[in-house]
Amino acid sequence: MNKLIEKSISITREEANPLLFIFNTISPISKGAENYLIKNLHPIKLAKGKILHHSGEICEQVFFVLQGAVRGYIKEDDKDSTTWITIENEMVAAIYSFINQVPSIENMQAIEDCSLMAMSHTAMHEMFDLHPETNILARKIFEKYYSDAEVRALIARLKSADKKYKFFLETYSQLSNRIPLKYIASFLGIKLETLSRVRGLKAKKV
């Protein structure tokens, strides 16, 4: 089991309420499911720059971001490429690894001080069996996750840096003035100086 969970403690209903509210907004769940979540969710505090998950390991937990920002990235030689960026009220995981329980190629890193809730793969599937309505909740969360994945794939296939950044602003405007430019450039697959140029030209047109 991941050391982050081993070192964590159980949560109270009060601590769980923000996440329970989000879940019930997405799809209503029973009190029994809420109690199961309270028992099986684990709080994690992660400082900026710290690694949430290392490549080569099996992602045994799914995480829900309550505060902060997390990025996924792959590393080749001395270069890393940001594959996704996630902020509050969203789920994060090395998803292929988590679903199939195989080693991942992705790392996950806090790019701000983070507060998260974690649930193990085993606990999540037990919850699906014990509380069937949570399958609907999970389906809707995963639909959002894969919708975002398609947007990322489309950005990656655009050739023009201008078009990449325009699409980024249309779909991830909440990140544009929050996330360090080096991560945005890496996410878009362009050089930092290219991103700075594109942003400068855009600012002049405003």
C-alpha positions as CSV (number, residue, x, y, z in Angstrom):
1,M,0.0,0.0,0.0
2,N,1.1,3.5,-0.8
3,K,2.9,5.2,2.1
4,L,0.8,8.3,1.7
5,I,-2.2,6.2,2.8
6,E,-0.3,4.3,5.5
7,K,0.6,7.6,7.2
8,S,-2.9,9.1,6.8
9,I,-5.7,9.1,9.4
10,S,-9.4,8.7,9.2
11,I,-11.6,11.7,8.5
12,T,-14.6,13.1,10.3
13,R,-18.0,13.9,8.6
14,E,-17.2,17.6,8.9
15,E,-13.9,17.0,7.0
16,A,-15.7,14.9,4.4
17,N,-18.6,17.3,3.8
18,P,-17.0,19.4,1.1
19,L,-16.3,16.3,-1.0
20,L,-19.7,14.7,-0.2
21,F,-21.3,17.9,-1.3
22,I,-19.5,17.7,-4.7
23,F,-20.4,14.0,-5.1
24,N,-24.1,14.6,-4.3
25,T,-24.1,17.5,-6.7
26,I,-22.8,15.2,-9.5
27,S,-25.2,12.3,-8.6
28,P,-27.1,11.7,-5.2
29,I,-25.7,9.0,-3.0
30,S,-27.2,7.3,0.1
31,K,-26.2,7.9,3.7
32,G,-24.8,4.4,3.7
33,A,-22.5,5.4,0.8
34,E,-21.6,8.6,2.6
35,N,-20.6,6.7,5.7
36,Y,-18.6,4.2,3.6
37,L,-16.7,7.2,2.0
38,I,-16.0,8.7,5.4
39,K,-14.6,5.4,6.6
40,N,-12.5,4.8,3.5
41,L,-11.3,8.2,2.4
42,H,-7.9,9.4,3.7
43,P,-6.7,13.0,3.8
44,I,-3.4,13.9,2.3
45,K,-1.4,17.1,2.5
46,L,1.3,17.5,-0.1
47,A,3.7,20.4,-0.3
48,K,4.5,22.1,-3.6
49,G,7.0,20.2,-5.6
50,K,6.4,16.9,-3.9
51,I,5.7,13.7,-5.8
52,L,2.2,12.1,-5.4
53,H,3.0,9.1,-7.5
54,H,6.2,7.8,-9.2
55,S,6.4,6.2,-12.6
56,G,7.1,2.5,-12.5
57,E,4.8,2.0,-9.5
58,I,1.2,0.8,-9.6
59,C,-1.3,3.6,-8.9
60,E,-3.3,2.0,-6.1
61,Q,-5.3,5.1,-5.2
62,V,-7.5,7.6,-6.8
63,F,-7.3,11.2,-5.5
64,F,-9.7,14.1,-5.3
65,V,-8.2,17.5,-5.2
66,L,-9.8,19.7,-2.5
67,Q,-7.2,22.5,-2.8
68,G,-4.2,23.1,-5.0
69,A,-3.0,21.9,-8.3
70,V,-1.4,18.6,-9.5
71,R,0.3,17.7,-12.8
72,G,1.0,14.5,-14.5
73,Y,4.2,14.2,-16.4
74,I,6.5,11.7,-18.2
75,K,10.2,11.9,-18.1
76,E,12.7,11.0,-20.8
77,D,16.4,11.5,-20.2
78,D,16.6,15.0,-18.5
79,K,13.3,16.3,-20.1
80,D,9.8,16.0,-18.6
81,S,6.6,16.6,-20.5
82,T,3.4,17.6,-18.7
83,T,0.5,15.4,-19.7
84,W,-2.3,17.0,-17.7
85,I,-2.9,19.6,-15.0
86,T,-5.7,19.3,-12.4
87,I,-7.1,21.7,-9.8
88,E,-9.8,21.7,-7.2
89,N,-12.9,19.5,-7.3
90,E,-11.4,17.1,-9.8
91,M,-10.2,13.6,-9.7
92,V,-6.5,12.6,-10.4
93,A,-4.8,9.3,-11.0
94,A,-2.4,7.6,-13.3
95,I,-5.6,6.3,-14.8
96,Y,-4.4,3.4,-16.9
97,S,-2.3,2.1,-14.0
98,F,-5.2,2.6,-11.6
99,I,-7.8,0.8,-13.7
100,N,-5.6,-2.1,-14.8
101,Q,-3.3,-2.2,-11.7
102,V,-0.1,-2.2,-13.7
103,P,3.0,0.0,-13.3
104,S,2.5,3.5,-14.7
105,I,4.7,5.6,-17.0
106,E,3.4,8.8,-15.4
107,N,4.5,10.7,-12.4
108,M,2.2,13.0,-10.4
109,Q,3.5,16.1,-8.8
110,A,2.0,18.9,-6.6
111,I,2.6,22.2,-8.3
112,E,0.9,24.1,-5.4
113,D,0.5,23.1,-1.8
114,C,-2.3,20.5,-2.0
115,S,-5.0,19.1,0.1
116,L,-6.5,15.8,-1.3
117,M,-8.6,12.9,-0.4
118,A,-7.5,9.4,-1.4
119,M,-9.4,6.1,-1.9
120,S,-7.8,2.8,-2.6
121,H,-8.6,0.7,-5.7
122,T,-9.9,-2.1,-3.4
123,A,-12.1,0.2,-1.4
124,M,-13.6,1.8,-4.5
125,H,-14.7,-1.5,-6.0
126,E,-16.0,-2.7,-2.7
127,M,-18.1,0.5,-2.5
128,F,-19.5,-0.2,-6.0
129,D,-20.7,-3.6,-4.8
130,L,-22.1,-2.4,-1.5
131,H,-23.7,0.8,-2.7
132,P,-24.8,0.4,-6.4
133,E,-25.7,4.1,-6.8
134,T,-22.0,5.0,-6.6
135,N,-21.5,3.3,-9.9
136,I,-23.5,6.2,-11.5
137,L,-21.4,8.7,-9.6
138,A,-18.2,7.1,-10.8
139,R,-19.5,6.9,-14.4
140,K,-20.2,10.6,-14.4
141,I,-16.8,11.4,-12.9
142,F,-15.0,9.2,-15.4
143,E,-17.0,10.7,-18.3
144,K,-15.6,14.1,-17.3
145,Y,-12.1,12.6,-17.0
146,Y,-12.2,11.1,-20.5
147,S,-13.8,14.2,-22.0
148,D,-10.9,16.2,-20.7
149,A,-8.5,13.6,-22.0
150,E,-10.0,14.1,-25.5
151,V,-9.4,17.8,-25.3
152,R,-5.8,17.1,-24.3
153,A,-5.4,14.8,-27.3
154,L,-6.8,17.4,-29.6
155,I,-4.4,20.1,-28.3
156,A,-1.5,17.7,-28.8
157,R,-2.4,17.2,-32.5
158,L,-2.7,20.9,-33.4
159,K,0.4,22.1,-35.3
160,S,0.3,25.8,-34.7
161,A,1.4,27.3,-31.4
162,D,-1.2,30.0,-31.8
163,K,-4.0,27.5,-32.2
164,K,-2.8,25.4,-29.3
165,Y,-2.8,28.4,-27.0
166,K,-6.2,29.6,-28.3
167,F,-7.7,26.2,-27.7
168,F,-6.1,26.1,-24.3
169,L,-7.7,29.4,-23.3
170,E,-11.1,28.2,-24.6
171,T,-10.9,25.0,-22.5
172,Y,-8.6,25.7,-19.6
173,S,-9.0,29.4,-19.0
174,Q,-8.9,28.9,-15.3
175,L,-5.3,27.7,-15.5
176,S,-3.9,30.5,-17.7
177,N,-2.9,33.0,-15.0
178,R,-2.5,30.4,-12.2
179,I,-0.1,27.7,-13.4
180,P,3.6,28.5,-14.1
181,L,4.2,29.1,-17.8
182,K,6.8,26.4,-18.0
183,Y,4.2,23.8,-17.2
184,I,1.7,25.3,-19.6
185,A,4.3,25.3,-22.4
186,S,5.2,21.7,-21.6
187,F,1.5,20.7,-21.6
188,L,1.0,22.4,-25.0
189,G,4.1,20.8,-26.4
190,I,5.8,24.0,-27.3
191,K,8.9,25.9,-26.1
192,L,8.6,28.4,-23.2
193,E,9.9,31.2,-25.4
194,T,7.3,30.3,-28.0
195,L,4.5,30.5,-25.5
196,S,5.8,33.8,-24.2
197,R,5.8,35.2,-27.8
198,V,2.2,34.0,-28.4
199,R,1.0,35.5,-25.2
200,G,2.7,38.7,-25.9
201,L,1.1,39.0,-29.4
202,K,-2.3,38.2,-27.9
203,A,-1.9,40.9,-25.2
204,K,-1.1,43.5,-27.9
205,K,-4.4,42.7,-29.7
206,V,-6.5,43.2,-26.6
